Amino acid sequence: MTDLSVKIGKINFKNPILTASGTFGYGTEVDLLMDVSKLGGIVTKSITLHPREGNPPPRIVETPSGMLNSIGLANIGVDQYIEEKIPLYSTIGTHIIMNIAGSTMDEYEEIVRKMELVSSDIIGYEVNISCPNVKKGGMEFGVDCDLTKELTEKLRNITEKLLIIKLSPNVTNISAIAKSAEEGGADAVSAINTVVGMSIDIHKQKQNIFTKFSGLSGPAIRPIGIAAVYKVFQTVNIPIIGIGGITNSTDVLEYMLAGASAVQVGTANYRNPKIALSMIDELNSYVGQNKLSSITDIVGAVS
């Protein structure tokens, strides 16, 4: 029998295929469409301290080999999340990782403190650091090494659960940010978040997304994601979760060969919610055909 299991921090995952934040809801919306228990895990959409309606429409537009979005972290807020969603996870059959976002360090800390006060089946947190730090004049945490380390340290002091820092590609040196997360006590990093993009309607002579700038995802950013994972793998000693443009098992294997221990499937879920399951089947075949003792044998093999 093939071994697809991977370990991140202290957590064992049945396989390296997770779903990416923002593309699989709260993890409870697609159970009638697929068997989510076969997934390695689900990363929830970003949860903030208070409910958010998100940005005004239009906030999604297709692009060649990708999609631009500026949803604006629309979510129900941590209190309602605890009340309504946490009870549903006891029977879901796979790991749930809660993605969290905030505008200040205090907001991140309060979210995690609230979560740590309740009993839940959540195994950890993925921290979206591509959010503005109001006290620093709107600077994103994810572009500043010192802020990244400080935030990670603060959250590490609150929780012993899996702590994953999600890295932005919109930086000068993603490896330096990853190293700061490691030094702050992160168990892993995930790379990458969306790439800043823009789309314009030439007839209306107006931008297609209300907020002008938005996040590009999908196959168009896969080479950027793979390069980021490769760079980070040379720098840190903690696991990396690869994200960006994954549509099939070949993409998964590229990320793992570059240094990813696991991956998250994102935009492809919109076309086919079951697509991650086919990737798992294909990885089983790959491991068997190549006579690998474990899928982890290939992690960082081209490095």
Sequence and secondary structure as in RCSB ss.txt:
>XXXX:A:sequence
MTDLSVKIGKINFKNPILTASGTFGYGTEVDLLMDVSKLGGIVTKSITLHPREGNPPPRIVETPSGMLNSIGLAN
IGVDQYIEEKIPLYSTIGTHIIMNIAGSTMDEYEEIVRKMELVSSDIIGYEVNISCPNVKKGGMEFGVDCDLTKE
LTEKLRNITEKLLIIKLSPNVTNISAIAKSAEEGGADAVSAINTVVGMSIDIHKQKQNIFTKFSGLSGPAIRPIG
IAAVYKVFQTVNIPIIGIGGITNSTDVLEYMLAGASAVQVGTANYRNPKIALSMIDELNSYVGQNKLSSITDIVG
AVS
>XXXX:A:secstr
     EEETTEEESSSEEE TTSSTTS S TTTS GGGSSEEE   B SS B    S  EEEETTEEEE     B
  HHHHHHHTGGGGGGS SEEEEEE  SSHHHHHHHHHHHHTS   EEEEEEE  SEEGGGTSEEGGG HHHHHH
HHHHHHTT  SEEEEE  SSSS HHHHHHHHHHTT SEEEE   EEE  EETTTTEESSTTS EEEESGGGHHHH
HHHHHHHHTT SS EEEESS  SHHHHHHHHHHT SEEEE THHHH TTHHHHHHHHHHHHHHHTT S GGGGTT
TT 
